[in-house]
C-alpha cells in the first residue's frame, strides 16, 4: 500500500468508490456481488489510502458514507440520531492502534482505566425500533445512516421484538440486527427447494429479502430473529455504561448476544476475539467479526464520530480468503496524470464466492520485489474489490521459460518518454514511472475528462465513461470546457451524424463484480437530460470544481480547504501565478493552512508552470458560475478568524480543540504568520507563542480559549 504513488492512489480511490457504490446497491437488494469479508477489506484499503494521502479523500468516499440510499419501495424515515457504520480492524496491531487513538483523543494516560465491551458482529440487517410512552411506533432500516425505510409492520412480526414496554423512558430507540439462524435457514431453503422455488444464497440474504417484503404475511412466514446491540435517541439514560444499558434492555425484553463481554485491557479484548473465532463454526448464526466499544457513555459522547463512523467503536473482522492461480500476462495502463500502472491478468479463480481475473501490481518496484513473471503461479487475496492483491509467487511452479518483466521506459499509448521523477526537496526517486506526453497523450486527456464528469467530479448525469471515450475519440470533447459547448453545437446536427446516436446506447451493470455494458433505449430525452445535467453542473460548489480538475495531490479534502481560502477562479489562478516564484508570499500563505503543505504547493506550482494548463482553466472557468464555498459557522464567535493551537491543553486534547474551533467558524491553521488572528498557547507552547507575541498577535491562554469555546 505504501508503495502507491498519489496518482495511483487517486485512481484507486475512484475505483473503490465506484465498486463499493455498486456493491451497496446490490447488497441492499439482497443480491450481493461480493462477500462481506471482501467488502470490508476494500473499505480497509480505502481508509489506508486516505490515511496515507489525506488530501485525496473524495466527496463520495466510503469512509463518509453509511449503508445505501433508500429504494423508494417503503416510506422514508429520518433517524433522530444517525445510524453509524463502523471502521474495521483486521490485525491485533489495528486494535492496539484503535485503543491508542481513543486514549490520545481523551488525553488518558497509558495506565488509566478504559473499559471496553466486546460482542460478536452479527451478519444480518440493521434495524432501529422507536418506542414512545412504551409503544412501538416506528421500525426502520438503516438506509444511508440518516434516512431509512419504514418497515414497522414487518418488524412487528418478529417474536424477539416487544410491541409494548413497561417502565421504559418516554422515548427509547433500540438498535440491533435482524438475522436468520443457520438451522432455520437450512430448513427454510429445504422447503423452498422441495416446492420448486428459488433458494437463498446465505442467511444474510435471506434475512434482508424477508424483512423488506411489501407483503407482511411473507415476512411473518420467515424465521427472523433479533439481537440488540445499540441505542438511538433516549428521553432518559438507562445506565452510565453501554453494558449497563444492554442489561436494562434485556429486562425490557430485548435479547442481547450472550457472548458479549466487558473487558479491561486490549489483551483481554483480543483473547475474547480468539475465543469467539474458535466458536464461530459452531454458532447457530453467522458472524464476521467482533465489535469493540468504549463502555462509558460519557466517554462515547466526548469521542463523537468522524465521517461515517464513531471514534468509540471498531469492528475486528475475521481473516479474508486466499487462492492461487496463474498470472497469464502483465499489461500497462496509463492514468490521468501519466502514471504507468502494471495490471496482472489472471486465470479466473473464485475467492470468497467471487470470480476474479485481475490484480494490480502497483508499480515497477513491486514487480521487482515480488519477482513476478508472466506464467507464474501466484497467491492472491481479495482486498474486497474486483482487483485483488498478489501476495507472493509460488516459485516451485514457475515455468522454465518465464522471463523477468521489462518495465517500459516509453508510454505505450503515445510513445513519449516515461520517467521516474526525482523529488527536488528530498532527492528521492518516485516509485511511479510517468508518461511525459501530457496533453498529447490520449490516455491522460481522456482519463482526466472521465474524472471531471464522474460522481467525484461534477457528476454530469448521462456522461459516463463510455460516452466520454466516444466523445474523445470523435474529437467532439478533448478538454473540460468543450463539454459546456455541446448544447450550443446541437443545432449543427452533430447528434444526428450516422453512428453518433450510439453515444447514448450503453447501460452499465455489474455481474460478479465485473462491469458489463449492454444496449439501452436511445431517444431525444436522453440527449435533453444530458444537456440539462451539463447546465446544472455549471454552478457546482467551488471546492468540488477544484477537486474535479484532477490536479496531483488535490483531492476533495484539499480542494475544500483551497476553496475556502481562494474562493473564486480569479483568486485560484492568482495563487498559481504567485506560486511560480519559490518562497513567495503565496506559498507561505498556502502552507500555513492546517491540512496543506509543501507537497500541495509544489504540485500547484508545477501545474501552473505549464501554460497549457492555465489556458485549459481559463477556457473552463469562462463556462462556469461556481457556488461559493460555505463557511463553518458564519454566526459563530470565531467566524472568519484564523487560529493556531500550540502547547498542551489540560481540559481537552488538541484534536478536540481544533474540531470545536472549526464548528465555531474558525479556520484552523498550523503555522503562525502576520495574518493569524488568534494563537491559543497551552503549556510549553514554545516558538509559536514567541513568534505570535513578536508579531503583536492576540494570544490566549487555555482559560480564555475555554471561555469563548464554551460560551
C-alpha positions as CSV (number, residue, x, y, z in Angstrom):
1,X,0.0,0.0,0.0
2,X,2.7,2.5,0.9
3,X,4.3,2.0,-2.5
4,X,1.4,3.5,-4.4
5,X,2.0,7.0,-5.8
6,X,-0.5,9.7,-5.4
7,X,-1.7,9.2,-9.0
8,X,-2.2,5.5,-8.3
9,X,-3.9,6.3,-5.0
10,X,-6.3,8.8,-6.6
11,X,-7.2,6.3,-9.3
12,X,-7.6,3.5,-6.8
13,X,-9.8,5.6,-4.5
14,X,-12.0,6.5,-7.5
15,X,-12.2,2.8,-8.4
16,X,-13.1,1.8,-4.9
17,X,-15.8,4.4,-4.6
18,X,-17.5,3.1,-7.8
19,X,-17.2,-0.5,-6.9
20,X,-18.5,0.0,-3.4
21,X,-21.4,2.0,-4.6
22,X,-22.5,-0.8,-6.9
23,X,-21.9,-3.3,-4.1
24,X,-24.0,-1.3,-1.7
25,X,-26.9,-1.2,-4.1
26,X,-26.6,-5.0,-4.8
27,X,-26.4,-5.6,-1.0
28,X,-29.5,-3.6,-0.3
29,X,-31.3,-5.6,-3.0
30,X,-30.3,-8.8,-1.2
31,X,-28.3,-9.8,-4.3
32,X,-24.7,-9.1,-3.2
33,X,-21.9,-9.2,-5.8
34,X,-19.1,-9.8,-3.2
35,X,-18.7,-11.3,0.2
36,X,-18.9,-9.2,3.4
37,X,-15.3,-10.0,4.2
38,X,-14.2,-8.9,0.7
39,X,-16.3,-5.7,1.1
40,X,-14.8,-4.9,4.4
41,X,-11.2,-5.4,3.1
42,X,-12.0,-3.0,0.3
43,X,-13.2,-0.4,2.9
44,X,-9.9,-1.0,4.9
45,X,-7.9,-0.4,1.7
46,X,-9.8,2.8,1.2
47,X,-9.1,4.0,4.7
48,X,-5.4,3.1,4.5
49,X,-5.1,5.1,1.2
50,X,-6.9,8.1,2.8
51,X,-4.6,7.9,5.8
52,X,-1.5,7.8,3.5
53,X,-2.9,10.5,1.2
54,X,-5.4,12.6,3.2
55,X,-5.6,15.3,0.5
56,X,-7.1,12.7,-1.9
57,X,-10.2,11.9,0.1
58,X,-13.2,12.0,-2.1
59,X,-16.7,13.5,-1.6
60,X,-18.2,10.1,-2.4
61,X,-15.7,8.2,-0.2
62,X,-17.0,5.1,1.5
63,X,-15.4,6.5,4.7
64,X,-18.1,9.2,4.8
65,X,-21.0,7.0,3.6
66,X,-23.2,4.7,5.6
67,X,-25.3,1.9,4.1
68,X,-27.2,2.6,0.9
69,X,-29.8,5.1,-0.3
70,X,-33.4,4.0,0.5
71,X,-35.0,2.4,-2.6
72,X,-38.4,4.1,-2.5
73,X,-40.3,0.9,-2.0
74,X,-41.1,2.0,1.5
75,X,-41.8,5.3,3.2
76,X,-38.7,7.2,4.2
77,X,-37.9,7.7,7.9
78,X,-35.3,10.2,9.2
79,X,-33.3,8.8,12.1
80,X,-33.3,11.1,15.2
81,X,-29.7,10.1,15.7
82,X,-27.6,8.8,12.8
83,X,-27.2,5.0,12.5
84,X,-23.4,5.0,12.1
85,X,-21.4,2.3,10.4
86,X,-18.1,1.1,11.9
87,X,-14.4,1.3,10.9
88,X,-12.7,-2.0,10.7
89,X,-9.6,-3.7,12.2
90,X,-8.0,-6.7,10.7
91,X,-5.0,-7.3,12.9
92,X,-4.0,-7.1,16.5
93,X,-2.0,-4.0,15.7
94,X,-5.1,-2.4,14.3
95,X,-6.8,-3.0,17.7
96,X,-3.9,-1.6,19.7
97,X,-3.9,1.4,17.4
98,X,-7.7,1.9,18.0
99,X,-7.3,1.9,21.8
100,X,-4.2,4.2,21.5
101,X,-6.3,6.7,19.4
102,X,-9.1,6.7,21.9
103,X,-6.6,7.3,24.8
104,X,-4.9,10.0,22.8
105,X,-8.1,11.8,21.9
106,X,-9.3,11.7,25.5
107,X,-5.9,12.6,26.9
108,X,-5.8,9.4,29.0
109,X,-2.5,8.1,30.4
110,X,-1.4,4.7,29.4
111,X,-2.2,3.1,32.7
112,X,-5.6,4.9,33.2
113,X,-8.6,2.5,33.1
114,X,-10.5,2.2,29.8
115,X,-13.3,-0.3,29.9
116,X,-14.4,-1.9,26.6
117,X,-17.2,-4.2,25.7
118,X,-16.7,-6.9,23.0
119,X,-19.5,-8.6,21.2
120,X,-19.9,-10.7,18.1
121,X,-20.7,-8.8,14.9
122,X,-23.9,-10.5,13.6
123,X,-24.1,-10.8,9.8
124,X,-27.6,-9.6,9.3
125,X,-29.7,-6.4,8.6
126,X,-29.5,-3.4,10.9
127,X,-32.8,-2.1,12.2
128,X,-34.0,0.7,14.6
129,X,-37.0,0.4,16.8
130,X,-38.5,3.7,18.2
131,X,-40.8,3.4,21.3
132,X,-42.8,6.3,22.6
133,X,-44.5,6.0,26.0
134,X,-43.9,2.3,25.9
135,X,-45.4,1.7,22.5
136,X,-43.5,0.6,19.4
137,X,-44.2,3.4,16.9
138,X,-41.6,3.0,14.1
139,X,-39.3,0.3,12.9
140,X,-36.8,1.3,10.2
141,X,-33.9,0.1,8.2
142,X,-30.5,1.9,8.5
143,X,-30.7,3.1,4.9
144,X,-27.9,5.7,4.3
145,X,-27.5,6.2,8.0
146,X,-29.5,9.4,8.1
147,X,-32.7,8.2,6.4
148,X,-34.1,4.7,6.4
149,X,-37.2,2.9,5.3
150,X,-40.3,2.4,7.4
151,X,-40.8,-1.4,7.8
152,X,-42.7,-1.2,11.1
153,X,-45.4,-3.9,10.2
154,X,-42.6,-6.3,9.1
155,X,-40.6,-5.9,12.3
156,X,-43.7,-6.4,14.4
157,X,-43.8,-10.0,13.1
158,X,-40.6,-10.9,15.0
159,X,-41.1,-12.7,18.2
160,X,-37.9,-11.1,19.6
161,X,-39.3,-7.6,19.3
162,X,-41.8,-6.5,22.0
163,X,-44.7,-4.2,20.9
164,X,-45.1,-2.6,24.4
165,X,-42.7,-1.8,27.2
166,X,-43.2,-1.2,30.9
167,X,-41.1,1.2,32.9
168,X,-39.2,2.5,29.8
169,X,-38.2,6.1,29.0
170,X,-40.8,8.1,27.2
171,X,-38.6,7.9,24.1
172,X,-36.4,4.9,23.5
173,X,-34.7,3.9,20.3
174,X,-33.3,0.4,20.3
175,X,-30.9,-0.6,17.5
176,X,-30.0,-4.2,16.6
177,X,-29.5,-6.8,13.9
178,X,-32.2,-8.9,12.2
179,X,-30.9,-12.3,11.2
180,X,-31.9,-15.9,10.4
181,X,-30.1,-18.7,12.3
182,X,-28.2,-21.3,10.3
183,X,-30.5,-24.2,11.3
184,X,-33.6,-22.2,10.4
185,X,-32.0,-21.1,7.1
186,X,-31.3,-24.8,6.2
187,X,-34.9,-25.8,6.9
188,X,-36.3,-22.8,5.0
189,X,-34.2,-23.4,1.9
190,X,-35.0,-27.1,2.0
191,X,-38.7,-26.2,1.9
192,X,-38.2,-23.8,-1.0
193,X,-36.3,-26.5,-2.9
194,X,-39.0,-29.1,-2.4
195,X,-41.6,-26.6,-3.6
196,X,-39.5,-25.8,-6.7
197,X,-38.9,-22.2,-5.6
198,X,-35.8,-20.1,-5.7
199,X,-33.5,-20.6,-2.7
200,X,-31.4,-18.0,-0.9
201,X,-27.6,-17.9,-1.2
202,X,-26.9,-17.4,2.6
203,X,-28.7,-16.4,5.8
204,X,-27.9,-12.7,5.4
205,X,-29.5,-12.5,2.0
206,X,-32.5,-14.4,3.3
207,X,-32.9,-12.0,6.3
208,X,-32.7,-8.9,4.1
209,X,-35.1,-10.3,1.4
210,X,-37.6,-11.5,4.0
211,X,-37.6,-8.3,6.1
212,X,-38.2,-5.9,3.2
213,X,-41.3,-7.6,1.7
214,X,-44.3,-5.5,0.8
215,X,-46.5,-8.4,1.8
216,X,-46.2,-8.6,5.6
217,X,-47.5,-12.2,5.5
218,X,-44.4,-13.3,3.7
219,X,-42.2,-11.7,6.4
220,X,-44.2,-13.3,9.1
221,X,-43.7,-16.7,7.5
222,X,-39.9,-16.4,7.7
223,X,-37.9,-17.4,10.9
224,X,-36.4,-13.9,11.6
225,X,-34.6,-13.2,14.9
226,X,-33.2,-10.1,16.5
227,X,-30.2,-9.2,18.7
228,X,-29.9,-5.8,20.2
229,X,-26.6,-4.0,20.1
230,X,-27.1,-0.3,20.4
231,X,-29.2,2.8,21.3
232,X,-30.5,5.8,19.4
233,X,-32.5,8.7,20.9
234,X,-33.3,8.4,24.6
235,X,-35.6,10.6,26.8
236,X,-33.5,9.5,29.8
237,X,-30.4,7.3,30.1
238,X,-30.8,3.6,31.0
239,X,-27.4,3.5,32.7
240,X,-24.0,5.2,32.8
241,X,-22.4,2.5,30.6
242,X,-23.3,0.7,27.4
243,X,-23.1,-2.7,29.1
244,X,-25.4,-1.4,31.8
245,X,-27.8,-0.2,29.1
246,X,-27.8,-3.6,27.5
247,X,-28.7,-5.2,30.8
248,X,-31.6,-2.8,31.2
249,X,-32.8,-3.6,27.6
250,X,-32.7,-7.3,28.4
251,X,-35.1,-6.7,31.3
252,X,-37.4,-4.8,28.9
253,X,-37.5,-7.9,26.7
254,X,-34.7,-7.3,24.1
255,X,-32.4,-10.2,23.6
256,X,-28.6,-9.3,23.8
257,X,-25.9,-11.5,22.4
258,X,-24.9,-13.9,25.1
259,X,-21.2,-13.8,24.1
260,X,-20.9,-10.0,24.8
261,X,-18.2,-9.4,27.5
262,X,-16.8,-6.4,29.4
263,X,-13.0,-6.2,29.1
264,X,-10.5,-4.1,30.9
265,X,-7.5,-4.3,28.6
266,X,-6.6,-4.7,24.9
267,X,-5.2,-8.1,25.6
268,X,-8.4,-9.2,27.2
269,X,-10.4,-7.9,24.2
270,X,-8.1,-9.9,21.8
271,X,-8.4,-13.0,23.9
272,X,-12.2,-12.8,23.7
273,X,-11.9,-12.3,19.9
274,X,-10.0,-15.5,19.6
275,X,-12.4,-17.4,21.8
276,X,-15.3,-16.3,19.6
277,X,-13.3,-17.1,16.4
278,X,-12.8,-20.6,17.7
279,X,-16.5,-21.0,18.4
280,X,-17.6,-19.3,15.1
281,X,-18.2,-22.5,13.2
282,X,-20.4,-24.0,16.0
283,X,-22.6,-20.9,16.5
284,X,-26.1,-21.1,15.1
285,X,-25.8,-17.7,13.5
286,X,-23.3,-16.1,11.1
287,X,-20.8,-13.6,12.4
288,X,-18.0,-11.8,10.5
289,X,-16.0,-10.4,13.4
290,X,-16.2,-8.9,16.9
291,X,-17.2,-5.3,17.7
292,X,-15.3,-3.4,20.5
293,X,-16.9,-0.3,22.1
294,X,-15.9,2.1,24.8
295,X,-18.2,1.2,27.6
296,X,-18.6,4.5,29.4
297,X,-21.4,6.6,27.7
298,X,-19.9,9.9,28.7
299,X,-16.7,9.0,27.0
300,X,-18.6,7.9,23.9
301,X,-20.2,11.4,23.8
302,X,-16.8,13.1,24.1
303,X,-15.3,10.9,21.4
304,X,-18.1,11.6,19.0
305,X,-17.6,10.4,15.4
306,X,-15.5,11.2,12.3
307,X,-17.0,10.8,8.8
308,X,-19.4,7.9,8.8
309,X,-18.1,6.1,11.9
310,X,-17.9,6.6,15.7
311,X,-14.5,7.1,17.3
312,X,-15.5,4.9,20.2
313,X,-16.1,1.7,18.3
314,X,-14.5,-0.6,15.8
315,X,-15.2,-3.9,14.2
316,X,-12.4,-6.5,14.3
317,X,-13.0,-8.7,11.2
318,X,-12.1,-12.3,10.7
319,X,-9.3,-13.0,8.1
320,X,-10.0,-12.9,4.3
321,X,-9.8,-15.9,2.0
322,X,-6.9,-16.6,-0.4
323,X,-6.4,-18.6,-3.5
324,X,-3.8,-19.5,-6.1
325,X,-4.0,-19.0,-9.9
326,X,-1.8,-18.4,-12.9
327,X,-0.7,-14.9,-13.9
328,X,-1.1,-15.1,-17.7
329,X,0.2,-11.6,-18.7
330,X,1.1,-8.2,-17.4
331,X,-0.4,-5.1,-19.1
332,X,0.4,-1.4,-18.6
333,X,-2.4,1.1,-18.0
334,X,-1.8,4.9,-18.3
335,X,-3.6,7.1,-15.7
336,X,-4.9,10.6,-16.0
337,X,-1.7,12.1,-14.5
338,X,0.6,9.9,-16.7
339,X,1.2,7.1,-14.2
340,X,2.1,3.7,-15.7
341,X,0.4,1.1,-13.7
342,X,1.0,-2.6,-14.2
343,X,-2.0,-4.9,-14.2
344,X,-1.8,-8.6,-13.8
345,X,-4.3,-10.6,-15.9
346,X,-5.1,-13.7,-14.1
347,X,-6.6,-17.1,-15.0
348,X,-10.1,-16.6,-13.4
349,X,-10.3,-18.0,-9.9
350,X,-13.0,-17.9,-7.3
351,X,-12.1,-16.2,-4.0
352,X,-14.7,-15.7,-1.3
353,X,-17.5,-16.6,-3.7
354,X,-16.5,-14.1,-6.4
355,X,-14.6,-14.7,-9.6
356,X,-11.6,-12.5,-10.1
357,X,-9.3,-12.2,-13.1
358,X,-7.3,-9.0,-12.5
359,X,-4.8,-7.8,-9.9
360,X,-2.9,-4.5,-9.6
361,X,0.9,-4.8,-9.3
362,X,1.1,-1.2,-8.2
363,X,4.5,-0.2,-9.8
364,X,7.9,-1.2,-11.1
365,X,9.4,-1.7,-7.6
366,X,6.6,-4.0,-6.6
367,X,7.1,-6.2,-9.6
368,X,10.8,-6.4,-8.8
369,X,10.1,-7.1,-5.1
370,X,7.8,-10.0,-5.9
371,X,9.9,-11.0,-9.0
372,X,6.6,-11.8,-10.6
373,X,6.7,-13.0,-14.2
374,X,4.2,-13.9,-16.9
375,X,3.3,-17.6,-16.4
376,X,3.9,-17.6,-12.7
377,X,1.5,-19.3,-10.2
378,X,0.7,-16.6,-7.6
379,X,-1.2,-16.5,-4.3
380,X,-3.9,-13.8,-4.3
381,X,-6.1,-12.3,-1.6
382,X,-9.2,-10.3,-2.4
383,X,-9.0,-6.9,-1.0
384,X,-12.7,-6.6,-1.2
385,X,-12.9,-5.4,-4.9
386,X,-12.6,-6.5,-8.5
387,X,-8.9,-6.2,-8.4
388,X,-7.3,-8.3,-5.6
389,X,-3.8,-8.3,-4.2
390,X,-0.9,-10.5,-5.3
391,X,0.7,-11.8,-2.1
392,X,3.5,-13.9,-3.4
393,X,4.9,-16.0,-6.2
394,X,5.0,-19.8,-5.8
395,X,8.4,-20.2,-7.4
396,X,8.3,-24.0,-7.3
397,X,5.7,-23.8,-10.1
398,X,7.5,-21.3,-12.2
399,X,7.8,-22.3,-15.9
400,X,11.4,-22.7,-17.1
401,X,10.6,-20.2,-20.0
402,X,9.4,-17.4,-17.7
403,X,11.4,-14.2,-18.1
404,X,11.8,-11.2,-15.9
405,X,9.3,-8.4,-16.8
406,X,10.9,-5.5,-18.6
407,X,9.1,-2.4,-17.4
408,X,8.6,0.0,-20.3
409,X,10.5,3.3,-20.5
410,X,8.2,4.8,-23.1
411,X,4.4,5.4,-22.9
412,X,2.5,2.5,-24.5
413,X,-0.2,5.0,-25.6
414,X,1.7,8.0,-27.1
415,X,5.3,6.8,-27.3
416,X,6.6,9.7,-25.1
417,X,9.4,9.0,-22.6
418,X,8.2,7.5,-19.3
419,X,10.4,8.6,-16.4
420,X,10.6,8.3,-12.6
421,X,10.8,11.8,-11.3
422,X,13.2,12.9,-8.6
423,X,11.8,15.0,-5.7
424,X,13.8,18.1,-5.7
425,X,13.3,18.6,-2.0
426,X,14.1,15.1,-0.7
427,X,16.2,13.7,-3.6
428,X,14.1,10.5,-3.6
429,X,13.0,8.9,-6.8
430,X,9.3,8.5,-7.3
431,X,8.1,4.9,-7.3
432,X,5.9,5.6,-10.2
433,X,7.0,5.9,-13.8
434,X,5.1,8.6,-15.7
435,X,4.4,9.5,-19.3
436,X,5.8,12.9,-20.1
437,X,3.4,13.4,-23.0
438,X,0.9,15.5,-21.1
439,X,-1.9,16.8,-23.3
440,X,-0.6,14.9,-26.3
441,X,-1.2,11.6,-24.5
442,X,-4.7,10.5,-25.3
443,X,-4.8,8.2,-22.2
444,X,-4.2,11.1,-19.8
445,X,-6.5,13.5,-21.5
446,X,-9.4,11.1,-21.7
447,X,-8.9,9.9,-18.1
448,X,-8.9,13.5,-16.9
449,X,-12.2,14.0,-18.6
450,X,-13.7,10.9,-17.0
451,X,-12.7,12.1,-13.6
452,X,-14.1,15.6,-14.4
453,X,-17.6,14.3,-15.2
454,X,-17.6,11.5,-12.6
455,X,-19.6,11.5,-9.3
456,X,-16.4,12.6,-7.6
457,X,-16.1,15.4,-10.1
458,X,-19.0,17.5,-11.4
459,X,-21.4,14.4,-11.5
460,X,-22.7,15.1,-15.0
461,X,-25.5,12.6,-15.4
462,X,-25.7,10.8,-18.7
463,X,-22.0,11.4,-19.5
464,X,-20.3,8.2,-18.3
465,X,-17.0,6.5,-19.1
466,X,-18.2,5.0,-22.4
467,X,-19.7,8.3,-23.6
468,X,-16.5,10.2,-22.7
469,X,-14.5,7.7,-24.6
470,X,-16.7,8.1,-27.7
471,X,-16.8,11.9,-27.5
472,X,-13.0,11.9,-27.1
473,X,-12.4,9.5,-30.0
474,X,-14.7,11.5,-32.3
475,X,-12.8,14.8,-31.3
476,X,-16.1,16.2,-30.0
477,X,-14.7,16.8,-26.5
478,X,-11.0,16.9,-25.9
479,X,-10.9,19.2,-22.7
480,X,-13.4,20.1,-20.0
481,X,-14.6,23.4,-21.5
482,X,-15.8,21.7,-24.6
483,X,-18.4,19.8,-22.6
484,X,-20.2,23.0,-22.0
485,X,-20.3,23.9,-25.7
486,X,-22.0,20.7,-26.6
487,X,-25.6,22.1,-26.2
488,X,-24.8,25.1,-28.4
489,X,-23.5,22.7,-31.0
490,X,-26.7,20.6,-31.1
491,X,-28.0,22.8,-33.9
492,X,-25.1,21.7,-36.1
493,X,-26.5,18.3,-36.2
494,X,-23.6,16.5,-34.5
495,X,-26.1,14.2,-32.7
496,X,-27.7,13.2,-36.0
497,X,-24.5,12.1,-37.7
498,X,-24.7,8.4,-38.7
499,X,-23.4,6.3,-35.8
500,X,-23.3,9.2,-33.3
501,X,-26.5,8.3,-31.6
502,X,-24.9,5.2,-30.1
503,X,-23.2,7.5,-27.7
504,X,-26.3,7.0,-25.6
505,X,-26.8,3.4,-26.3
506,X,-24.9,1.9,-23.4
507,X,-26.0,0.8,-19.9
508,X,-23.6,-0.4,-17.3
509,X,-24.4,-3.2,-14.9
510,X,-22.3,-5.5,-12.7
511,X,-22.2,-9.2,-12.6
512,X,-19.9,-10.9,-10.0
513,X,-18.1,-7.6,-9.6
514,X,-17.3,-7.2,-13.4
515,X,-18.7,-4.2,-15.3
516,X,-20.9,-5.2,-18.2
517,X,-22.1,-2.9,-21.0
518,X,-25.4,-3.6,-22.8
519,X,-27.7,-1.8,-25.2
520,X,-30.3,0.6,-23.8
521,X,-33.1,2.5,-25.5
522,X,-31.8,5.8,-27.1
523,X,-34.1,8.8,-27.6
524,X,-34.1,12.5,-27.7
525,X,-35.0,12.6,-24.0
526,X,-31.6,11.1,-23.2
527,X,-29.8,13.9,-25.0
528,X,-32.1,16.5,-23.4
529,X,-31.3,15.1,-20.0
530,X,-27.6,15.2,-20.7
531,X,-27.8,18.9,-21.7
532,X,-29.8,19.7,-18.6
533,X,-27.2,18.0,-16.4
534,X,-24.4,19.9,-18.2
535,X,-26.2,23.2,-17.5
536,X,-26.8,22.4,-13.8
537,X,-23.1,21.4,-13.3
538,X,-22.0,24.9,-14.2
539,X,-23.0,26.0,-10.7
540,X,-21.4,23.2,-8.7
541,X,-19.7,24.1,-5.4
542,X,-16.3,25.7,-5.9
543,X,-14.4,23.1,-3.9
544,X,-16.0,20.3,-5.9
545,X,-14.9,22.0,-9.2
546,X,-11.3,22.3,-7.9
547,X,-11.3,18.6,-7.0
548,X,-12.7,17.7,-10.4
549,X,-9.7,19.2,-12.2
550,X,-7.5,16.1,-11.3
551,X,-4.5,18.1,-10.2
552,X,-2.0,15.9,-8.4
553,X,-2.3,15.9,-4.6
554,X,-5.6,17.9,-4.7
555,X,-8.4,15.6,-3.7
556,X,-11.7,16.7,-2.2
557,X,-10.5,17.5,1.3
558,X,-7.6,19.6,0.0
559,X,-9.8,21.2,-2.7
560,X,-12.3,22.3,0.0
561,X,-9.5,23.9,2.1
562,X,-8.3,25.7,-1.0
563,X,-11.8,26.8,-1.9
564,X,-12.4,28.5,1.4
565,X,-9.1,30.4,1.3
566,X,-9.2,31.1,-2.5
567,X,-13.0,31.4,-3.1
568,X,-13.1,32.3,-6.8
569,X,-11.5,31.2,-10.1
570,X,-9.6,34.6,-10.2
571,X,-8.2,34.0,-6.7
572,X,-7.1,30.5,-7.5
573,X,-5.4,31.5,-10.7
574,X,-3.7,34.3,-8.9
575,X,-2.4,31.7,-6.3
576,X,-1.0,29.6,-9.1
577,X,0.8,32.6,-10.7
578,X,2.2,33.5,-7.2
579,X,3.5,30.0,-6.5
580,X,5.7,30.1,-9.6
581,X,8.1,32.2,-7.5
582,X,9.5,29.9,-4.8
583,X,9.3,31.1,-1.2
584,X,6.7,33.7,-2.4
585,X,4.1,35.2,-0.1
586,X,1.5,33.0,-1.9
587,X,3.5,29.9,-0.9
588,X,3.9,31.0,2.8
589,X,0.1,31.7,3.0
590,X,-0.8,28.4,1.4
591,X,1.4,26.2,3.6
592,X,0.2,27.9,6.8
593,X,-3.3,26.4,6.3
594,X,-3.8,23.4,8.5
595,X,-4.0,20.3,6.3
596,X,-2.0,21.7,3.4
597,X,1.8,21.8,3.0
598,X,4.8,21.8,0.7
599,X,3.6,18.9,-1.4
600,X,0.4,20.6,-2.4
601,X,2.3,23.9,-3.0
602,X,4.8,22.1,-5.3
603,X,2.0,20.3,-7.2
604,X,0.1,23.5,-7.8
605,X,3.3,25.3,-8.8
606,X,4.1,22.6,-11.3
607,X,0.6,22.6,-12.7
608,X,0.5,26.3,-13.3
609,X,4.1,26.3,-14.7
610,X,2.7,24.6,-17.8
611,X,1.0,27.4,-19.8
612,X,-1.3,24.8,-21.4
613,X,-2.8,24.0,-18.1
614,X,-3.6,27.7,-17.3
615,X,-5.1,28.0,-20.8
616,X,-7.4,25.0,-20.2
617,X,-8.5,26.5,-16.9
618,X,-9.2,29.9,-18.5
619,X,-11.5,28.3,-21.1
620,X,-13.2,26.2,-18.5
621,X,-13.7,28.9,-15.9
622,X,-15.3,31.1,-18.6
623,X,-18.1,28.5,-18.8
624,X,-18.7,28.1,-15.0
625,X,-20.6,30.1,-12.3
626,X,-19.4,28.2,-9.2
627,X,-21.3,28.2,-5.9
628,X,-19.3,30.0,-3.3
629,X,-17.8,27.8,-0.5
630,X,-19.7,27.5,2.7
631,X,-18.1,28.6,5.9
632,X,-18.3,26.5,9.0
633,X,-20.5,28.8,11.1
634,X,-21.0,32.4,9.9
635,X,-22.6,33.3,13.2
636,X,-20.0,31.6,15.4
637,X,-17.9,33.5,17.9
638,X,-14.8,32.7,15.8
639,X,-16.3,33.2,12.4
640,X,-13.7,34.2,9.8
641,X,-10.8,34.0,12.3
642,X,-7.6,32.1,11.7
643,X,-6.5,30.3,14.8
644,X,-3.4,28.3,15.8
645,X,-3.2,25.9,18.8
646,X,0.2,25.3,20.3
647,X,1.4,23.7,23.5
648,X,-0.5,21.3,25.8
649,X,-4.1,21.7,26.9
650,X,-5.5,20.3,30.1
651,X,-9.3,20.4,29.7
652,X,-9.4,18.8,26.2
653,X,-7.0,17.4,23.7
654,X,-5.7,19.4,20.8
655,X,-7.8,17.4,18.4
656,X,-10.9,18.2,20.3
657,X,-10.0,21.9,20.4
658,X,-9.4,22.1,16.7
659,X,-12.7,20.3,15.9
660,X,-14.5,22.7,18.3
661,X,-12.9,25.8,16.8
662,X,-13.9,24.7,13.3
663,X,-17.5,24.3,14.4
664,X,-17.4,27.8,15.8
665,X,-16.4,29.2,12.4
666,X,-12.6,29.4,12.7
667,X,-10.1,28.5,10.1
668,X,-7.6,26.3,11.9
669,X,-4.0,26.8,10.6
670,X,-0.8,25.1,11.6
671,X,1.7,27.9,11.5
672,X,1.9,31.5,12.8
673,X,2.1,34.4,10.4
674,X,1.1,38.1,10.5
675,X,-2.3,37.0,9.1
676,X,-3.0,34.8,12.1
677,X,-5.8,36.2,14.2
678,X,-5.5,34.1,17.4
679,X,-2.9,31.9,18.9
680,X,-4.1,29.6,21.8
681,X,-1.0,28.9,23.9
682,X,-1.1,25.9,26.3
683,X,1.6,24.5,28.4
684,X,5.1,24.6,27.0
685,X,3.9,26.5,23.9
686,X,7.4,27.3,22.6
687,X,8.4,29.1,19.4
688,X,4.9,29.6,18.0
689,X,3.8,31.6,21.1
690,X,7.1,33.6,21.0
691,X,6.6,34.4,17.3
692,X,3.0,35.4,17.9
693,X,4.0,37.9,20.6
694,X,6.8,39.3,18.5
695,X,4.2,39.9,15.7
696,X,1.8,41.5,18.2
697,X,-0.9,38.9,17.6
698,X,-3.7,38.0,20.0
699,X,-2.5,35.2,22.3
700,X,-5.0,33.4,24.6
701,X,-4.2,31.0,27.4
702,X,-6.4,27.9,27.9
703,X,-8.8,29.7,30.2
704,X,-9.5,32.4,27.6
705,X,-10.0,29.8,25.0
706,X,-12.4,27.8,27.1
707,X,-14.4,30.9,27.9
708,X,-15.1,31.5,24.2
709,X,-15.4,27.8,23.3
710,X,-17.9,27.0,26.0
711,X,-19.8,30.3,25.7
